[in-house]
Amino acid sequence: MRIPPRSILADFLKLGRTSNEVGCGGRAASRARHGIRGVYSGHAGLEAAVLNIRSVGCNQLHSMTTWAPFAIGHGYHSDVRAGENTGKERIAVIGSGNWGSVAAKLVATNALSHENIHDEVRMWVFEETLANGEKLTQVINKNKINVKYLPNVNLGVNVVADPNLENTVKDATMLVFCTPHQFVESICKQLQGKVNPNAKAISLIKGMEVKPDGPVMLSKLITKHLGIDCSVLMGANIANEVAMEQFSEATVGYKADTSIAKSWVQAFATPYFHVAAIKDVEGVELCGTLKNVVAIAAGFVDGLGMGNNTKAAIMRIGLKEMIGFSKLLFPTVSDATFFESCGVADLITTCFGGRNRKVAEAYARNGGKRSFDELEAELLGGQKLQGVLTAGEVFQVLKARNWEKKFPLFATVHKIAIGHLPPSTIVDYDNESAQKLHRNPSVGVIG
């Protein structure tokens, strides 16, 4: 039997002492003192046990990334064969970009700390060949790090990258969707008849599909194609900050079944990532969708060199348009939803730190002479920009329903993004319409 390196043994024993010193629960302390659960064996078992103790809240001063050396190059061993019915939830993550990788890290941490969730978390990776010739999935499985989309962050010894979509979801009872929104429908069509009919899904995706008969939210699209319940998770969550375990919050929007909501809260919540659930799928999802359009507007303001007053005004107008648009589409949307993390908090963080703001700033600095596609490729390292697409989809709805004057900011963002207006018009949009709306709130948006 191969002897584990001294560093692993030392940290294993250290965590055993720490679990008592900081008052961790009996389960964590027991693991520290007595070693390895049945699903772990040998060298990898010690590593998993070290990570597992960490995952339930002990020694919180250290980032998960500090444990990366313990996972590199070592395998994960399960005592449960794939497909065997254990009565446990099995989580699969569909998507492996920046936010998808962070989502996998969160649920993998909780899979190791909850007895009702199977330890292994499979993550579907759209296969890519890296500059050194290696396959991305192979690198993730060897190092437990997504070197392209979330470098230097350990995802967890129990995350398994899989380039086969159908194999990823096989036997899964909890599906986490986290892909660019333009790919959701094609993915769902590929998965029709391939998922557990008793599974449940959650969408972390911002966006909507516009059909001839009107807009369709992505959660509804997933339910339509797969025949399973779909909740949503949105919030003030810049992926890299969550990955570094900086405190943040999120909101789960669910339909009716509180047990499903509790399952998703359990899957995602950690001491540094607080999750609240509210019964408002459409409201939560529209918050996550529409804030990207406002973030584009905020980026234009930054690129034009305007100050905080201007940016605050654009954000206020944008929030009011978000509320008005949401309630016109879905009258059941609650006002309270906009005061959750998915609402005003997400709007603030996206308008100051998100990728949509970043690329829109560059667009404005260049006077609209460089396309968003060009800037996306240059600035985002393979990640996809959602705000411009969403602005186009929102504009289709405004055009079809004759709502352009009700939502002047949304309309102007789209027209700037496609080159019909210069970036400077972000503060010169239809103020007359906005003032009319301010005097007559019953029509929807207050400018």
Contacts in CASP RR format, 6 or more apart in sequence:
PFRMAT RR
TARGET T0000
AUTHOR 0000-0000-0000
METHOD contacts of the structure
MODEL  1
MRIPPRSILADFLKLGRTSNEVGCGGRAASRARHGIRGVYSGHAGLEAAV
LNIRSVGCNQLHSMTTWAPFAIGHGYHSDVRAGENTGKERIAVIGSGNWG
SVAAKLVATNALSHENIHDEVRMWVFEETLANGEKLTQVINKNKINVKYL
PNVNLGVNVVADPNLENTVKDATMLVFCTPHQFVESICKQLQGKVNPNAK
AISLIKGMEVKPDGPVMLSKLITKHLGIDCSVLMGANIANEVAMEQFSEA
TVGYKADTSIAKSWVQAFATPYFHVAAIKDVEGVELCGTLKNVVAIAAGF
VDGLGMGNNTKAAIMRIGLKEMIGFSKLLFPTVSDATFFESCGVADLITT
CFGGRNRKVAEAYARNGGKRSFDELEAELLGGQKLQGVLTAGEVFQVLKA
RNWEKKFPLFATVHKIAIGHLPPSTIVDYDNESAQKLHRNPSVGVIG
1 42 0 8 1.000
2 42 0 8 1.000
2 43 0 8 1.000
4 42 0 8 1.000
4 43 0 8 1.000
4 46 0 8 1.000
4 47 0 8 1.000
7 69 0 8 1.000
7 70 0 8 1.000
8 43 0 8 1.000
8 46 0 8 1.000
8 47 0 8 1.000
8 50 0 8 1.000
8 70 0 8 1.000
9 46 0 8 1.000
11 50 0 8 1.000
11 70 0 8 1.000
12 32 0 8 1.000
12 35 0 8 1.000
12 46 0 8 1.000
12 49 0 8 1.000
12 50 0 8 1.000
15 32 0 8 1.000
15 50 0 8 1.000
15 53 0 8 1.000
15 54 0 8 1.000
15 58 0 8 1.000
15 59 0 8 1.000
16 29 0 8 1.000
16 32 0 8 1.000
16 33 0 8 1.000
16 53 0 8 1.000
17 32 0 8 1.000
18 24 0 8 1.000
18 32 0 8 1.000
18 58 0 8 1.000
18 59 0 8 1.000
19 25 0 8 1.000
19 26 0 8 1.000
19 28 0 8 1.000
19 29 0 8 1.000
19 31 0 8 1.000
19 32 0 8 1.000
19 53 0 8 1.000
19 58 0 8 1.000
19 59 0 8 1.000
20 29 0 8 1.000
20 32 0 8 1.000
22 58 0 8 1.000
22 59 0 8 1.000
23 29 0 8 1.000
24 53 0 8 1.000
24 56 0 8 1.000
24 57 0 8 1.000
24 58 0 8 1.000
25 56 0 8 1.000
27 56 0 8 1.000
28 53 0 8 1.000
28 56 0 8 1.000
28 57 0 8 1.000
28 58 0 8 1.000
31 37 0 8 1.000
31 49 0 8 1.000
31 52 0 8 1.000
31 53 0 8 1.000
32 53 0 8 1.000
32 58 0 8 1.000
35 46 0 8 1.000
35 49 0 8 1.000
36 42 0 8 1.000
36 45 0 8 1.000
36 46 0 8 1.000
36 48 0 8 1.000
36 49 0 8 1.000
37 49 0 8 1.000
37 52 0 8 1.000
38 79 0 8 1.000
39 77 0 8 1.000
39 78 0 8 1.000
39 79 0 8 1.000
39 80 0 8 1.000
39 119 0 8 1.000
40 46 0 8 1.000
40 48 0 8 1.000
40 49 0 8 1.000
40 77 0 8 1.000
41 77 0 8 1.000
42 77 0 8 1.000
43 74 0 8 1.000
44 74 0 8 1.000
44 75 0 8 1.000
44 76 0 8 1.000
44 77 0 8 1.000
44 157 0 8 1.000
45 77 0 8 1.000
47 70 0 8 1.000
47 71 0 8 1.000
47 74 0 8 1.000
47 157 0 8 1.000
48 76 0 8 1.000
48 112 0 8 1.000
48 157 0 8 1.000
48 158 0 8 1.000
50 67 0 8 1.000
50 70 0 8 1.000
51 64 0 8 1.000
51 67 0 8 1.000
51 70 0 8 1.000
51 71 0 8 1.000
51 112 0 8 1.000
51 156 0 8 1.000
51 157 0 8 1.000
52 112 0 8 1.000
52 113 0 8 1.000
53 59 0 8 1.000
54 62 0 8 1.000
54 64 0 8 1.000
54 67 0 8 1.000
55 109 0 8 1.000
55 110 0 8 1.000
55 112 0 8 1.000
55 113 0 8 1.000
55 270 0 8 1.000
56 113 0 8 1.000
57 270 0 8 1.000
57 271 0 8 1.000
60 271 0 8 1.000
60 272 0 8 1.000
63 244 0 8 1.000
63 245 0 8 1.000
64 105 0 8 1.000
64 109 0 8 1.000
64 153 0 8 1.000
64 154 0 8 1.000
64 156 0 8 1.000
64 245 0 8 1.000
65 152 0 8 1.000
65 153 0 8 1.000
65 154 0 8 1.000
65 243 0 8 1.000
65 244 0 8 1.000
67 154 0 8 1.000
68 143 0 8 1.000
68 144 0 8 1.000
68 145 0 8 1.000
68 152 0 8 1.000
68 153 0 8 1.000
68 154 0 8 1.000
70 157 0 8 1.000
71 143 0 8 1.000
71 144 0 8 1.000
71 154 0 8 1.000
71 156 0 8 1.000
71 157 0 8 1.000
72 142 0 8 1.000
72 143 0 8 1.000
72 144 0 8 1.000
72 145 0 8 1.000
73 142 0 8 1.000
73 143 0 8 1.000
73 144 0 8 1.000
74 157 0 8 1.000
75 157 0 8 1.000
76 119 0 8 1.000
76 120 0 8 1.000
76 157 0 8 1.000
76 158 0 8 1.000
76 160 0 8 1.000
78 118 0 8 1.000
78 119 0 8 1.000
78 120 0 8 1.000
80 86 0 8 1.000
80 118 0 8 1.000
82 170 0 8 1.000
82 171 0 8 1.000
83 170 0 8 1.000
83 171 0 8 1.000
86 118 0 8 1.000
87 116 0 8 1.000
88 115 0 8 1.000
88 116 0 8 1.000
88 117 0 8 1.000
88 118 0 8 1.000
89 116 0 8 1.000
89 117 0 8 1.000
89 118 0 8 1.000
89 173 0 8 1.000
89 174 0 8 1.000
89 263 0 8 1.000
89 267 0 8 1.000
90 117 0 8 1.000
90 118 0 8 1.000
90 120 0 8 1.000
90 171 0 8 1.000
90 172 0 8 1.000
90 173 0 8 1.000
90 174 0 8 1.000
91 107 0 8 1.000
91 111 0 8 1.000
91 117 0 8 1.000
91 118 0 8 1.000
91 121 0 8 1.000
91 122 0 8 1.000
91 172 0 8 1.000
91 173 0 8 1.000
91 174 0 8 1.000
91 176 0 8 1.000
91 267 0 8 1.000
92 121 0 8 1.000
92 122 0 8 1.000
92 123 0 8 1.000
92 124 0 8 1.000
92 168 0 8 1.000
92 169 0 8 1.000
92 172 0 8 1.000
92 174 0 8 1.000
92 175 0 8 1.000
92 176 0 8 1.000
93 100 0 8 1.000
93 103 0 8 1.000
93 104 0 8 1.000
93 107 0 8 1.000
93 121 0 8 1.000
93 122 0 8 1.000
93 123 0 8 1.000
93 124 0 8 1.000
93 168 0 8 1.000
93 176 0 8 1.000
93 178 0 8 1.000
94 124 0 8 1.000
94 165 0 8 1.000
94 168 0 8 1.000
94 169 0 8 1.000
94 175 0 8 1.000
94 176 0 8 1.000
94 177 0 8 1.000
94 178 0 8 1.000
94 179 0 8 1.000
94 187 0 8 1.000
95 123 0 8 1.000
95 124 0 8 1.000
95 125 0 8 1.000
95 126 0 8 1.000
95 177 0 8 1.000
95 178 0 8 1.000
95 179 0 8 1.000
96 104 0 8 1.000
96 123 0 8 1.000
96 124 0 8 1.000
96 125 0 8 1.000
96 126 0 8 1.000
96 136 0 8 1.000
96 140 0 8 1.000
96 146 0 8 1.000
96 149 0 8 1.000
96 161 0 8 1.000
97 146 0 8 1.000
97 149 0 8 1.000
97 150 0 8 1.000
97 178 0 8 1.000
97 383 0 8 1.000
98 149 0 8 1.000
98 150 0 8 1.000
98 239 0 8 1.000
98 240 0 8 1.000
98 383 0 8 1.000
99 178 0 8 1.000
99 204 0 8 1.000
99 237 0 8 1.000
99 239 0 8 1.000
100 123 0 8 1.000
100 149 0 8 1.000
100 176 0 8 1.000
100 178 0 8 1.000
100 204 0 8 1.000
100 239 0 8 1.000
101 123 0 8 1.000
101 146 0 8 1.000
101 149 0 8 1.000
101 150 0 8 1.000
101 153 0 8 1.000
101 155 0 8 1.000
101 239 0 8 1.000
101 243 0 8 1.000
102 150 0 8 1.000
102 153 0 8 1.000
102 237 0 8 1.000
102 239 0 8 1.000
102 240 0 8 1.000
102 242 0 8 1.000
102 243 0 8 1.000
103 176 0 8 1.000
103 178 0 8 1.000
103 204 0 8 1.000
103 268 0 8 1.000
104 121 0 8 1.000
104 123 0 8 1.000
104 155 0 8 1.000
104 159 0 8 1.000
104 176 0 8 1.000
105 153 0 8 1.000
105 154 0 8 1.000
105 155 0 8 1.000
105 156 0 8 1.000
105 159 0 8 1.000
105 243 0 8 1.000
106 242 0 8 1.000
106 267 0 8 1.000
106 268 0 8 1.000
106 270 0 8 1.000
106 273 0 8 1.000
107 121 0 8 1.000
107 176 0 8 1.000
107 267 0 8 1.000
107 268 0 8 1.000
108 121 0 8 1.000
108 155 0 8 1.000
108 156 0 8 1.000
108 158 0 8 1.000
108 159 0 8 1.000
109 156 0 8 1.000
109 270 0 8 1.000
110 117 0 8 1.000
110 266 0 8 1.000
110 267 0 8 1.000
110 268 0 8 1.000
110 269 0 8 1.000
110 270 0 8 1.000
111 117 0 8 1.000
111 118 0 8 1.000
111 119 0 8 1.000
111 120 0 8 1.000
111 121 0 8 1.000
111 158 0 8 1.000
112 119 0 8 1.000
112 158 0 8 1.000
114 266 0 8 1.000
117 266 0 8 1.000
117 267 0 8 1.000
119 158 0 8 1.000
120 158 0 8 1.000
120 160 0 8 1.000
121 158 0 8 1.000
121 159 0 8 1.000
121 160 0 8 1.000
122 159 0 8 1.000
122 160 0 8 1.000
122 162 0 8 1.000
122 167 0 8 1.000
122 168 0 8 1.000
122 169 0 8 1.000
122 172 0 8 1.000
123 140 0 8 1.000
123 155 0 8 1.000
123 159 0 8 1.000
123 160 0 8 1.000
123 161 0 8 1.000
123 162 0 8 1.000
123 168 0 8 1.000
124 162 0 8 1.000
124 163 0 8 1.000
124 164 0 8 1.000
124 165 0 8 1.000
124 168 0 8 1.000
124 169 0 8 1.000
125 136 0 8 1.000
125 137 0 8 1.000
125 140 0 8 1.000
125 161 0 8 1.000
125 162 0 8 1.000
125 163 0 8 1.000
126 163 0 8 1.000
127 135 0 8 1.000
127 136 0 8 1.000
127 137 0 8 1.000
127 163 0 8 1.000
128 135 0 8 1.000
128 136 0 8 1.000
128 148 0 8 1.000
129 135 0 8 1.000
129 136 0 8 1.000
130 136 0 8 1.000
130 139 0 8 1.000
130 147 0 8 1.000
130 148 0 8 1.000
135 163 0 8 1.000
136 146 0 8 1.000
136 147 0 8 1.000
136 148 0 8 1.000
136 161 0 8 1.000
137 161 0 8 1.000
137 162 0 8 1.000
137 163 0 8 1.000
139 145 0 8 1.000
139 147 0 8 1.000
140 146 0 8 1.000
140 147 0 8 1.000
140 155 0 8 1.000
140 159 0 8 1.000
140 161 0 8 1.000
141 160 0 8 1.000
141 161 0 8 1.000
144 154 0 8 1.000
144 155 0 8 1.000
144 156 0 8 1.000
144 157 0 8 1.000
144 159 0 8 1.000
145 151 0 8 1.000
145 152 0 8 1.000
145 153 0 8 1.000
145 154 0 8 1.000
145 155 0 8 1.000
146 153 0 8 1.000
146 155 0 8 1.000
146 161 0 8 1.000
148 382 0 8 1.000
149 382 0 8 1.000
149 383 0 8 1.000
150 239 0 8 1.000
150 240 0 8 1.000
150 243 0 8 1.000
153 243 0 8 1.000
153 244 0 8 1.000
162 168 0 8 1.000
165 187 0 8 1.000
165 190 0 8 1.000
165 191 0 8 1.000
166 190 0 8 1.000
166 191 0 8 1.000
166 194 0 8 1.000
169 175 0 8 1.000
169 191 0 8 1.000
169 194 0 8 1.000
169 195 0 8 1.000
170 194 0 8 1.000
171 196 0 8 1.000
172 195 0 8 1.000
172 196 0 8 1.000
172 199 0 8 1.000
173 196 0 8 1.000
173 198 0 8 1.000
173 199 0 8 1.000
173 200 0 8 1.000
174 199 0 8 1.000
174 200 0 8 1.000
174 201 0 8 1.000
174 202 0 8 1.000
174 263 0 8 1.000
174 264 0 8 1.000
174 267 0 8 1.000
175 195 0 8 1.000
175 199 0 8 1.000
175 200 0 8 1.000
175 201 0 8 1.000
175 202 0 8 1.000
175 228 0 8 1.000
176 201 0 8 1.000
176 202 0 8 1.000
176 204 0 8 1.000
176 267 0 8 1.000
177 184 0 8 1.000
177 187 0 8 1.000
177 201 0 8 1.000
177 202 0 8 1.000
177 203 0 8 1.000
177 204 0 8 1.000
177 205 0 8 1.000
177 218 0 8 1.000
177 222 0 8 1.000
177 230 0 8 1.000
178 203 0 8 1.000
178 204 0 8 1.000
178 205 0 8 1.000
179 187 0 8 1.000
179 205 0 8 1.000
180 205 0 8 1.000
180 384 0 8 1.000
180 386 0 8 1.000
181 205 0 8 1.000
181 206 0 8 1.000
181 207 0 8 1.000
181 208 0 8 1.000
181 209 0 8 1.000
181 218 0 8 1.000
181 386 0 8 1.000
181 389 0 8 1.000
181 390 0 8 1.000
182 384 0 8 1.000
182 389 0 8 1.000
184 203 0 8 1.000
184 205 0 8 1.000
184 209 0 8 1.000
184 218 0 8 1.000
184 221 0 8 1.000
184 222 0 8 1.000
185 209 0 8 1.000
185 221 0 8 1.000
185 225 0 8 1.000
188 221 0 8 1.000
188 222 0 8 1.000
188 225 0 8 1.000
188 226 0 8 1.000
189 225 0 8 1.000
191 225 0 8 1.000
191 226 0 8 1.000
192 225 0 8 1.000
192 226 0 8 1.000
193 226 0 8 1.000
195 226 0 8 1.000
195 228 0 8 1.000
197 227 0 8 1.000
197 228 0 8 1.000
198 228 0 8 1.000
199 226 0 8 1.000
199 228 0 8 1.000
200 228 0 8 1.000
200 229 0 8 1.000
200 230 0 8 1.000
200 231 0 8 1.000
200 260 0 8 1.000
200 263 0 8 1.000
200 264 0 8 1.000
201 219 0 8 1.000
201 222 0 8 1.000
201 223 0 8 1.000
201 226 0 8 1.000
201 228 0 8 1.000
201 229 0 8 1.000
201 230 0 8 1.000
201 231 0 8 1.000
202 230 0 8 1.000
202 231 0 8 1.000
202 232 0 8 1.000
202 233 0 8 1.000
202 252 0 8 1.000
202 264 0 8 1.000
203 218 0 8 1.000
203 219 0 8 1.000
203 222 0 8 1.000
203 230 0 8 1.000
203 231 0 8 1.000
203 232 0 8 1.000
203 233 0 8 1.000
203 285 0 8 1.000
204 232 0 8 1.000
204 233 0 8 1.000
204 234 0 8 1.000
205 218 0 8 1.000
206 234 0 8 1.000
206 288 0 8 1.000
206 289 0 8 1.000
206 291 0 8 1.000
206 292 0 8 1.000
206 386 0 8 1.000
206 387 0 8 1.000
206 390 0 8 1.000
207 218 0 8 1.000
207 285 0 8 1.000
207 288 0 8 1.000
207 289 0 8 1.000
207 292 0 8 1.000
207 386 0 8 1.000
207 389 0 8 1.000
207 390 0 8 1.000
207 393 0 8 1.000
208 215 0 8 1.000
208 216 0 8 1.000
208 217 0 8 1.000
208 218 0 8 1.000
208 289 0 8 1.000
208 390 0 8 1.000
208 393 0 8 1.000
208 394 0 8 1.000
209 215 0 8 1.000
209 216 0 8 1.000
209 218 0 8 1.000
209 221 0 8 1.000
209 393 0 8 1.000
210 216 0 8 1.000
210 393 0 8 1.000
210 396 0 8 1.000
210 397 0 8 1.000
214 397 0 8 1.000
214 400 0 8 1.000
215 329 0 8 1.000
215 393 0 8 1.000
215 397 0 8 1.000
216 224 0 8 1.000
217 281 0 8 1.000
217 282 0 8 1.000
217 285 0 8 1.000
217 286 0 8 1.000
217 289 0 8 1.000
218 285 0 8 1.000
219 230 0 8 1.000
219 231 0 8 1.000
219 232 0 8 1.000
219 281 0 8 1.000
219 285 0 8 1.000
220 230 0 8 1.000
222 228 0 8 1.000
222 230 0 8 1.000
223 229 0 8 1.000
223 230 0 8 1.000
229 255 0 8 1.000
229 257 0 8 1.000
229 260 0 8 1.000
230 281 0 8 1.000
231 252 0 8 1.000
231 253 0 8 1.000
231 254 0 8 1.000
231 255 0 8 1.000
231 260 0 8 1.000
231 261 0 8 1.000
231 264 0 8 1.000
231 281 0 8 1.000
232 252 0 8 1.000
232 253 0 8 1.000
232 281 0 8 1.000
232 284 0 8 1.000
232 285 0 8 1.000
233 250 0 8 1.000
233 251 0 8 1.000
233 252 0 8 1.000
233 253 0 8 1.000
233 264 0 8 1.000
233 268 0 8 1.000
233 275 0 8 1.000
233 284 0 8 1.000
234 250 0 8 1.000
234 251 0 8 1.000
234 253 0 8 1.000
234 284 0 8 1.000
234 285 0 8 1.000
234 287 0 8 1.000
234 288 0 8 1.000
234 341 0 8 1.000
234 342 0 8 1.000
234 343 0 8 1.000
234 346 0 8 1.000
235 248 0 8 1.000
235 249 0 8 1.000
235 250 0 8 1.000
235 251 0 8 1.000
235 287 0 8 1.000
235 288 0 8 1.000
235 340 0 8 1.000
235 341 0 8 1.000
235 342 0 8 1.000
235 343 0 8 1.000
235 345 0 8 1.000
235 346 0 8 1.000
236 248 0 8 1.000
236 249 0 8 1.000
236 250 0 8 1.000
236 341 0 8 1.000
236 345 0 8 1.000
236 346 0 8 1.000
236 348 0 8 1.000
236 349 0 8 1.000
236 350 0 8 1.000
237 248 0 8 1.000
237 250 0 8 1.000
237 346 0 8 1.000
237 349 0 8 1.000
238 349 0 8 1.000
238 353 0 8 1.000
238 354 0 8 1.000
241 248 0 8 1.000
242 248 0 8 1.000
242 272 0 8 1.000
242 273 0 8 1.000
245 270 0 8 1.000
245 272 0 8 1.000
246 272 0 8 1.000
247 272 0 8 1.000
247 273 0 8 1.000
247 274 0 8 1.000
248 272 0 8 1.000
248 273 0 8 1.000
248 274 0 8 1.000
248 341 0 8 1.000
249 273 0 8 1.000
249 274 0 8 1.000
249 275 0 8 1.000
249 276 0 8 1.000
249 341 0 8 1.000
249 345 0 8 1.000
250 268 0 8 1.000
250 273 0 8 1.000
250 274 0 8 1.000
250 275 0 8 1.000
250 276 0 8 1.000
250 341 0 8 1.000
250 342 0 8 1.000
251 275 0 8 1.000
251 276 0 8 1.000
251 277 0 8 1.000
251 278 0 8 1.000
251 284 0 8 1.000
251 287 0 8 1.000
251 337 0 8 1.000
251 340 0 8 1.000
251 341 0 8 1.000
251 342 0 8 1.000
251 343 0 8 1.000
252 261 0 8 1.000
252 264 0 8 1.000
252 265 0 8 1.000
252 268 0 8 1.000
252 275 0 8 1.000
252 276 0 8 1.000
252 277 0 8 1.000
252 278 0 8 1.000
252 284 0 8 1.000
253 261 0 8 1.000
253 277 0 8 1.000
253 278 0 8 1.000
253 279 0 8 1.000
253 280 0 8 1.000
253 281 0 8 1.000
253 283 0 8 1.000
253 284 0 8 1.000
253 285 0 8 1.000
253 342 0 8 1.000
254 260 0 8 1.000
254 261 0 8 1.000
254 264 0 8 1.000
254 277 0 8 1.000
254 278 0 8 1.000
254 279 0 8 1.000
254 281 0 8 1.000
255 279 0 8 1.000
255 281 0 8 1.000
256 279 0 8 1.000
258 277 0 8 1.000
261 277 0 8 1.000
261 279 0 8 1.000
262 277 0 8 1.000
264 275 0 8 1.000
264 277 0 8 1.000
265 275 0 8 1.000
265 276 0 8 1.000
265 277 0 8 1.000
268 275 0 8 1.000
269 275 0 8 1.000
276 340 0 8 1.000
276 341 0 8 1.000
278 284 0 8 1.000
278 334 0 8 1.000
278 336 0 8 1.000
278 337 0 8 1.000
278 340 0 8 1.000
280 332 0 8 1.000
280 333 0 8 1.000
280 334 0 8 1.000
280 337 0 8 1.000
282 326 0 8 1.000
282 329 0 8 1.000
282 330 0 8 1.000
282 332 0 8 1.000
282 333 0 8 1.000
283 326 0 8 1.000
283 330 0 8 1.000
283 333 0 8 1.000
283 334 0 8 1.000
283 337 0 8 1.000
283 342 0 8 1.000
284 337 0 8 1.000
284 340 0 8 1.000
284 342 0 8 1.000
286 322 0 8 1.000
286 325 0 8 1.000
286 326 0 8 1.000
286 329 0 8 1.000
286 330 0 8 1.000
286 333 0 8 1.000
287 322 0 8 1.000
287 326 0 8 1.000
287 337 0 8 1.000
287 338 0 8 1.000
287 340 0 8 1.000
287 342 0 8 1.000
287 343 0 8 1.000
287 346 0 8 1.000
287 347 0 8 1.000
288 342 0 8 1.000
288 343 0 8 1.000
288 346 0 8 1.000
289 390 0 8 1.000
290 321 0 8 1.000
290 322 0 8 1.000
290 325 0 8 1.000
290 326 0 8 1.000
290 390 0 8 1.000
290 394 0 8 1.000
290 410 0 8 1.000
291 322 0 8 1.000
291 343 0 8 1.000
291 346 0 8 1.000
291 347 0 8 1.000
291 350 0 8 1.000
291 351 0 8 1.000
292 350 0 8 1.000
292 356 0 8 1.000
292 386 0 8 1.000
292 387 0 8 1.000
292 390 0 8 1.000
292 391 0 8 1.000
293 387 0 8 1.000
293 390 0 8 1.000
293 391 0 8 1.000
293 394 0 8 1.000
293 410 0 8 1.000
293 413 0 8 1.000
294 314 0 8 1.000
294 315 0 8 1.000
294 318 0 8 1.000
294 319 0 8 1.000
294 321 0 8 1.000
294 322 0 8 1.000
294 347 0 8 1.000
294 350 0 8 1.000
294 351 0 8 1.000
294 409 0 8 1.000
294 413 0 8 1.000
295 347 0 8 1.000
295 350 0 8 1.000
295 351 0 8 1.000
295 354 0 8 1.000
295 356 0 8 1.000
295 357 0 8 1.000
295 360 0 8 1.000
295 387 0 8 1.000
296 356 0 8 1.000
296 357 0 8 1.000
296 360 0 8 1.000
296 387 0 8 1.000
296 388 0 8 1.000
296 391 0 8 1.000
296 413 0 8 1.000
296 417 0 8 1.000
297 314 0 8 1.000
297 318 0 8 1.000
297 360 0 8 1.000
297 409 0 8 1.000
297 412 0 8 1.000
297 413 0 8 1.000
297 426 0 8 1.000
298 311 0 8 1.000
298 314 0 8 1.000
298 315 0 8 1.000
298 350 0 8 1.000
298 351 0 8 1.000
298 352 0 8 1.000
298 357 0 8 1.000
298 360 0 8 1.000
299 351 0 8 1.000
299 356 0 8 1.000
299 357 0 8 1.000
299 358 0 8 1.000
299 360 0 8 1.000
299 361 0 8 1.000
299 364 0 8 1.000
300 360 0 8 1.000
300 361 0 8 1.000
300 363 0 8 1.000
300 364 0 8 1.000
300 413 0 8 1.000
300 416 0 8 1.000
300 423 0 8 1.000
300 426 0 8 1.000
301 307 0 8 1.000
301 310 0 8 1.000
301 311 0 8 1.000
301 314 0 8 1.000
301 364 0 8 1.000
301 426 0 8 1.000
301 427 0 8 1.000
302 311 0 8 1.000
302 357 0 8 1.000
302 360 0 8 1.000
302 361 0 8 1.000
302 364 0 8 1.000
303 360 0 8 1.000
303 361 0 8 1.000
303 362 0 8 1.000
303 364 0 8 1.000
303 365 0 8 1.000
303 423 0 8 1.000
304 364 0 8 1.000
304 423 0 8 1.000
304 424 0 8 1.000
304 426 0 8 1.000
306 427 0 8 1.000
310 427 0 8 1.000
311 351 0 8 1.000
314 409 0 8 1.000
314 426 0 8 1.000
314 427 0 8 1.000
315 347 0 8 1.000
315 348 0 8 1.000
315 351 0 8 1.000
317 409 0 8 1.000
317 434 0 8 1.000
317 447 0 8 1.000
318 347 0 8 1.000
318 409 0 8 1.000
318 410 0 8 1.000
319 338 0 8 1.000
319 344 0 8 1.000
319 347 0 8 1.000
320 445 0 8 1.000
320 446 0 8 1.000
320 447 0 8 1.000
321 407 0 8 1.000
321 409 0 8 1.000
321 410 0 8 1.000
321 445 0 8 1.000
321 447 0 8 1.000
322 338 0 8 1.000
322 343 0 8 1.000
322 347 0 8 1.000
323 335 0 8 1.000
323 338 0 8 1.000
323 445 0 8 1.000
324 407 0 8 1.000
324 444 0 8 1.000
324 445 0 8 1.000
325 394 0 8 1.000
325 403 0 8 1.000
325 407 0 8 1.000
325 410 0 8 1.000
325 445 0 8 1.000
326 333 0 8 1.000
327 333 0 8 1.000
327 444 0 8 1.000
328 403 0 8 1.000
328 406 0 8 1.000
328 444 0 8 1.000
329 397 0 8 1.000
337 343 0 8 1.000
338 344 0 8 1.000
350 356 0 8 1.000
350 357 0 8 1.000
351 357 0 8 1.000
355 379 0 8 1.000
355 380 0 8 1.000
355 383 0 8 1.000
355 385 0 8 1.000
356 385 0 8 1.000
356 386 0 8 1.000
356 387 0 8 1.000
356 388 0 8 1.000
358 379 0 8 1.000
359 372 0 8 1.000
359 375 0 8 1.000
359 376 0 8 1.000
359 379 0 8 1.000
359 380 0 8 1.000
359 385 0 8 1.000
362 370 0 8 1.000
362 375 0 8 1.000
362 379 0 8 1.000
363 370 0 8 1.000
363 372 0 8 1.000
363 375 0 8 1.000
363 417 0 8 1.000
363 423 0 8 1.000
364 423 0 8 1.000
366 375 0 8 1.000
367 422 0 8 1.000
367 423 0 8 1.000
368 416 0 8 1.000
368 419 0 8 1.000
368 422 0 8 1.000
368 423 0 8 1.000
372 385 0 8 1.000
372 388 0 8 1.000
372 417 0 8 1.000
376 382 0 8 1.000
376 383 0 8 1.000
376 384 0 8 1.000
376 385 0 8 1.000
388 417 0 8 1.000
391 410 0 8 1.000
391 413 0 8 1.000
391 414 0 8 1.000
391 417 0 8 1.000
392 414 0 8 1.000
392 417 0 8 1.000
392 418 0 8 1.000
394 407 0 8 1.000
394 410 0 8 1.000
394 414 0 8 1.000
395 410 0 8 1.000
395 411 0 8 1.000
395 414 0 8 1.000
395 415 0 8 1.000
397 403 0 8 1.000
398 404 0 8 1.000
398 406 0 8 1.000
398 407 0 8 1.000
398 410 0 8 1.000
398 411 0 8 1.000
404 411 0 8 1.000
405 430 0 8 1.000
405 433 0 8 1.000
406 433 0 8 1.000
406 437 0 8 1.000
406 443 0 8 1.000
406 444 0 8 1.000
406 445 0 8 1.000
407 445 0 8 1.000
408 429 0 8 1.000
408 430 0 8 1.000
408 431 0 8 1.000
408 433 0 8 1.000
408 434 0 8 1.000
408 447 0 8 1.000
409 429 0 8 1.000
409 447 0 8 1.000
411 429 0 8 1.000
411 430 0 8 1.000
412 421 0 8 1.000
412 425 0 8 1.000
412 426 0 8 1.000
412 429 0 8 1.000
412 430 0 8 1.000
413 426 0 8 1.000
415 421 0 8 1.000
415 425 0 8 1.000
416 422 0 8 1.000
416 423 0 8 1.000
416 425 0 8 1.000
416 426 0 8 1.000
434 447 0 8 1.000
435 447 0 8 1.000
437 443 0 8 1.000
437 444 0 8 1.000
437 445 0 8 1.000
437 446 0 8 1.000
437 447 0 8 1.000
438 446 0 8 1.000
438 447 0 8 1.000
END
